[in-house]
Amino acid sequence: MGRAAAADEVNDADFGDVARELSVVAELPTDPSAKGTADGRKTILVVDDEAEIRKMVRRVLEERGYRVTEAARGHEALARLKERPPDLVVLDAMLPEVHGFDIAKRMKDSERYGHIPIVMISAVYRGWRFAEDVRQSYGVDAYLEEPFKMTDFIAAVEAALTQRPSPTDVEKISAEAERRLAAGIAAYQRGDITGAIAELREGTRIDPLAYRLHFHLGLLHGKQGQIFDAIQVLQTALDINKTHFPALKNLAVLYQKAGFRNKAIETWERALRAAPDDATRQTIKEHLVGLL
């Protein structure tokens, strides 16, 4: 902790600390409707920061026999997706915390979630050219401008579910992501940094919501002096698990090294709230006093 507080370099003391569960979901709000999926109904995740839109879409979908879960923000959407992958996602393009386009890209670029259809809705990005670009660049299955007709919405949902490809073997993908993580750690321990980065990058491609893969990759970029790459990857890890203290601590160090003093203070304050013990909290407080 002393090294991190001094902001002299990224601390790799946490490197190789791997739990079997690669991305524990933290602070996920309870959604009673998510319990029990044995009745064979398809589950649709509705992601929108406007409660009235979520309420309207939920009512229409439930009337047609679908099970509906909700998320209001980007972090919550990623957690819901990781906790219980749905059969389809209704995704607002503009979201707090993590942009809807970013969520779509992460899903479609991965083996684990790439098969899940996405119906994207937006009141901001308009026009058929933009809609076609979103389909081609982000892989969404349908794009609807708000306000939209409910008949068009239901038609888009049912068409996407009908054309949905076969789901991938989730257990095999989880095992492969875990194997890549272990291989990356082993490569680092024998001094092969390039090989370690390659293994971890492949792991994030296979399962983009496995935050420990992003965390370890971020540490390696930081140790290599690739500050902005490290910041981006560690920020992705925190998008998935926003209370992961080692990621917060090292991200704060990186922001300082990059000259982003105010962002470093904000991140140290987040690390303070997530600190594991009183001694660590006191060290962070002293460091914050110095920055302020």
N, C-alpha and C positions, 0 to 999 in steps of 0.2 A: 504494500500500500504506500510505503514511503516513496518508492520509485514513481508511482503513479501521481502522487500528490506533488512531487517535485516537477512533474511534467517533463521529465528528461527523455523518456522513451516509452513506447508501448510495452506494457507489462505482459509477458507471456507465461506468467505463473499459472494461469488458468488453462493453458493449452494442454489438450489431452484429457481434460476432465470431462468425461463423456458418460451421460446416463443412457440407458438403453432406449428410452423414449426420446426421440430426437427433437421434438418440439412440443413441450408441455404447454397446454393452453392456460394462460393466466388471466384472472379477472374477467371471466366470461359471464355475462349476465344470464340469469336463468330464463329459459323459454320453455314453459310447460308443454307447449305443443310439439316440442322436439322429442318428447319421450315416447318410446314405443313405435316401432316401424314394422311390426309383424303383420299388419293388416294388408300389406301389398300396395298401399297407396304410394304414388310418386311424391317425393318431397321437393318443394321449390323454395329456394332461399331468395327473399326479397330484400334488396339493399338500397335504401334511399334515406337521406337525412331529413326528409319531410314526413312527419308522422301521418298526415292526412293521406298522402299518396300510398304509404305502406298499408294503412287501414283499408283504403278503397281496393287496392290490388289484392290484399288478403281475402277480403269478402268475396270478390269475384272468383278467385281461384278455389276457395273452400267450397263455394256453391257448386263447383264442378268436380268436387271430390279429391282435390289435391291437399296434401299436408303442407302447411306453410310455416317457415321460420323467418325471422326478421333480423336485420342489422341496420343500425342508423349511421355507423361511421366505418371508416376503412379498416381500422384495427379489429373492430368487432366482426366485420365481414370475413377477414382472414382467419380469425379464431373459429368462427362458425364453420367455415369451409374445411378447416383442418380437423375440427372435432367430429363432424359428421358430414362427409361430402354429399351434397344434394344431387337430385336428378337433373336440375336446371337452376340457373341463377338469373334473376331479374336484377339488372345492375344499372344504377344511376351513373352517368358519366362524371358528374361533379360531386365529390364526397369530401368530407373533412378527413384529415390525417393522411389517407392514402387515396390517390386519384383512381377513379373507376377504370380509366384506361390502363393504369399500372396493374390493377388487379386482373383485368382481362389478359394482359400480356403474360403475367406470371402463370396464370392458369393454362393458357394455350401453348406456352413454351415448355410445359412440363409433361412428363409421361404419366404422372399420377392423376392430374386434373384436366389434361387436355381434351378428354372425351366429353366433359360436361358442357352442354350447350349454354350459351349466354344470349339473353335478350336484353340489349342495352337500350335505355331510355334517356332522353336529354331534352331540356328546354333551352339550351344554349347553342349547341352545335347543330346547325340546320342546313338542309339542302341535300339533294341526292348525291352530289359529288362527295360531300363529306361522309355521308352514310356508306358509300361504296369504299372510300378509303379506310373507314373504320373496320369494315368487314375484311378487307384484304390485309390490313396491317396488324389488326388486333384479333382477328379470328372470330369476331362475334357472329352469331348465327342470324340475328335479326336486329334492326336498329329502328327505333320509333321516336319521333319527335313529339314532345308534349305541347299542347294537349293532344292525346290520341284517342281514337274510338276504341271502346272496349272490345268490339267485335274484331278489330284489327289486332289488338293485343292478344286475345285468346287464340286467334288463328296463328299468330307468330309462335306462341308458346307450344301449341299442339303440333305445329309443323316441325319445330326444333326437337321436340321429344320423339316424334316419329322417325326423324332422320338421325337420331343420336347413334353414334357408333358403339360397339360393344365396349363395356368398361374394362379397364386394365386390371391385372391382378395386383391389388393394393398391397397384399402381404409380400409379394415378390419385390415390388418396387421399394417398400420400406426396408426390406433386407438388403437390397442393392445400395440404397442410400446410406445405410449404416455401414456397409462394407467399404464404401468410398470414404466415409469419414475415418474409419479405422485405418485404411490404407494411407490416407493423407497424414494422419498422426504418425504412423510408422515411418513414412518417408521423411517427415520433418525430424524425427528423432535420430535418423541415420544421416542427417545433414543434407538431404535432397530437397531443397526448398522448392525448386521448379516442379519436381514431381509431386510434392505435397499440394501445391496450388492447383495443378492439373486435376488431381483426384478430387479435391474439394469443389472445384468448379463443376466437374461432371456430376458430383452429388447434388449440387444446387439445381442443375438442369433437370435431374431426375425427380427431385422433390423440392420445389422452390419454397415450401413452407416449413422446411426443417431448419429451425433457427440456429441450431448448433453448427450446422455446416457453414452458414453465413458467418457466424461468430468466429469460428476458427480460421476461415478464409480471410476475414477482416484483420485478425491478428497477424497473419502472415504478410499481408500487404503492408501493414504498419511496420513490422520488423524490417521489411525490405525498403522502407522509406517512401513507399507509394501512398502518400498521405491521403490524397483525394479518392483513390480507389478504396482505401481502407475505410474512410468515412462513409462512402456510399454503401459498402457491404455491411458494415456494422449498423448503419441506420436501417437497412433492410431487416437485419436480425431483430432490431428493436420494434420494427413495424409488426413483427410476428409475436414477440414476447417483450412487451414494453417495460417490464420490471426486472429484466435480467441484469443483475448488478455488474458482473464483469464486463458486459458489453457497454453499459453506461459509463463505467469508470474509464475504459480505454477510449471510448468515443470522446469523452471530455478532454482527455490528454491530446487526442488528435486535433480537435478543434483549436486547442491552445497552440499547438505546433504550427497549424495553418494560419494563425493570426486572427481567428474568429473569437475574440475575447468574450463578447456578449453571449454567443452561442455556447461557449465553453462554460460560462457561469450557469446558464440555464441547465446544461447537461449535468454539471456537478450538483446542482440543486436536486435534480431527479435522482442522481446516484445517492445523495444523502438520504432521500426518502426510502430507497431500496437497500440501504446498507445493512449487512448481516449482523452487526454487533455495535456496541457503544464505542469501542476503541476506534473502529473504522469511521463511525460518524464524527467523532471528535477530530480525527485527522482531516476529514473533508471540510469540516467547519473552519479549521485553522487555515486550510488552503484557500477557501472561499474568502475569508477575511483578507488574505493577501491579494487576491484578484480584485476585490472591491475597493 
